[in-house]
Amino acid sequence: MQNAKQERLRLLDVFVGTWDTTITLLDQDGTEGAISKATDTYGWMANGHFLLHDVDAEIDGQHILSMEVIALDDSGPGYATRSYDADGSTSDFIAELSGEQWCITGSHQRFDGSFSADRDTLTGRWEQRDGSEWHPLMTVRLIRRS
């Protein structure tokens, strides 16, 4: 049982490192808007049970810092994540990594993305719920620093 958990955690090694991120904001109809930059850094907590994700972004003229903790989801095959934002808010998500696909689902936001074959680029799209409907929020492209 412990080996299976460790194997699931090790799948997240694909994220470890620093990534240069391009963010393209989207209007509700999907039209591309402002382009922003960020740095995403992933690393294992000393115990190896939690992957830490730091975000340092400049979005639409605002400097945004956040931290995310990614852990095994004991209730399913995926991962539980919690994001901590600079304004004191938190967001909880369930994520799944299947092959090259990385999907994240929360109550008000969701992400559908995929890694390149060499695992050095992650591209995807965030959507946000407005009542019962999902609308485009942004696209992201993370490129691993060498």
C-alpha positions in Angstrom: 0.0 0.0 0.0 2.8 2.5 0.9 4.6 1.7 -2.3 1.5 2.5 -4.4 1.2 5.9 -2.6 4.9 6.7 -3.2 4.5 5.8 -6.9 1.5 8.2 -7.1 3.5 10.9 -5.5 6.5 10.3 -7.7 4.3 11.0 -10.8 4.4 14.6 -9.6 8.2 14.8 -10.1 7.3 16.1 -13.6 6.5 19.4 -12.0 9.7 19.9 -9.9 11.7 22.9 -11.0 11.2 26.5 -12.1 8.9 27.4 -15.0 8.5 30.6 -17.0 4.8 31.1 -17.5 2.9 33.2 -20.0 -0.7 34.0 -19.1 -3.3 35.2 -21.6 -6.4 36.5 -20.0 -9.7 35.6 -21.8 -13.0 37.4 -22.1 -16.1 35.4 -21.4 -16.5 34.7 -25.2 -12.9 33.4 -25.3 -11.4 36.4 -27.0 -7.8 36.9 -26.0 -6.9 39.9 -23.8 -3.9 41.0 -21.8 -0.8 38.9 -21.7 1.1 38.5 -18.4 4.1 36.7 -17.1 4.8 34.6 -14.0 7.3 32.3 -12.4 6.1 29.0 -11.1 8.4 27.0 -8.8 7.7 23.4 -7.6 9.6 21.5 -5.0 9.1 18.7 -2.5 8.6 19.4 1.1 11.3 17.7 3.2 9.2 14.7 4.1 8.4 14.0 0.4 4.7 13.8 1.0 3.7 17.2 -0.2 4.6 19.1 -3.4 4.9 22.9 -2.9 4.1 25.3 -5.7 5.0 29.0 -5.4 3.6 31.5 -7.9 5.0 34.9 -8.5 3.0 36.7 -11.2 2.3 40.1 -12.7 -1.3 39.9 -14.0 -3.0 42.9 -15.5 -0.6 45.2 -13.6 -1.0 43.5 -10.2 1.8 41.6 -8.5 0.3 38.4 -7.3 1.9 35.8 -5.0 0.4 32.5 -4.0 1.4 29.1 -2.7 -0.2 25.8 -3.4 0.2 22.5 -1.5 -0.4 19.3 -3.5 -0.9 16.0 -1.7 -2.5 12.6 -2.4 -6.3 12.5 -2.4 -7.1 9.6 -0.1 -10.6 9.4 -1.4 -9.6 8.8 -5.0 -6.8 8.2 -7.5 -5.9 11.9 -7.8 -4.5 14.7 -5.7 -5.9 17.2 -3.3 -4.6 20.8 -3.7 -5.0 23.9 -1.6 -4.0 27.3 -2.8 -3.1 30.1 -0.4 -3.4 33.6 -1.9 -1.8 36.8 -0.6 -5.2 38.3 0.3 -5.7 35.5 2.8 -8.1 33.4 0.7 -7.8 29.7 0.0 -9.1 27.5 -2.8 -9.4 23.7 -2.7 -9.2 21.6 -5.8 -9.0 17.9 -6.9 -6.4 17.2 -9.6 -5.6 14.2 -11.8 -2.5 13.4 -13.7 -3.1 10.8 -16.4 -0.3 10.4 -19.0 0.3 13.9 -20.3 -3.0 15.3 -19.1 -3.2 17.5 -16.0 -6.7 18.4 -14.9 -7.7 20.4 -11.9 -11.3 20.9 -10.7 -12.6 23.2 -8.0 -16.1 24.5 -7.1 -15.5 27.8 -9.0 -12.5 27.2 -11.3 -11.1 24.3 -13.4 -8.1 23.7 -15.5 -7.5 21.3 -18.4 -3.9 21.1 -19.6 -1.3 18.8 -21.1 2.4 18.3 -21.1 4.5 18.2 -24.2 6.1 14.8 -25.1 9.4 15.9 -23.5 7.6 17.1 -20.4 9.2 20.6 -20.6 6.1 22.5 -21.6 2.6 22.5 -19.9 -0.2 24.3 -21.8 -3.8 24.6 -20.7 -6.9 26.7 -20.1 -8.5 27.8 -16.9 -12.3 28.4 -16.7 -14.4 30.0 -14.0 -17.9 29.3 -13.0 -20.5 32.1 -13.0 -23.5 30.6 -11.3 -24.1 27.3 -13.3 -22.1 28.2 -16.4 -18.3 27.8 -17.0 -16.6 30.7 -18.9 -13.0 31.1 -20.2 -10.6 32.7 -17.7 -7.1 32.4 -19.1 -4.7 30.2 -21.0 -1.3 29.4 -19.6 1.9 28.1 -21.1 4.6 27.0 -18.7 8.1 26.4 -20.1 10.7 24.6 -17.8 13.9 26.6 -17.2 17.0 24.7 -18.2 
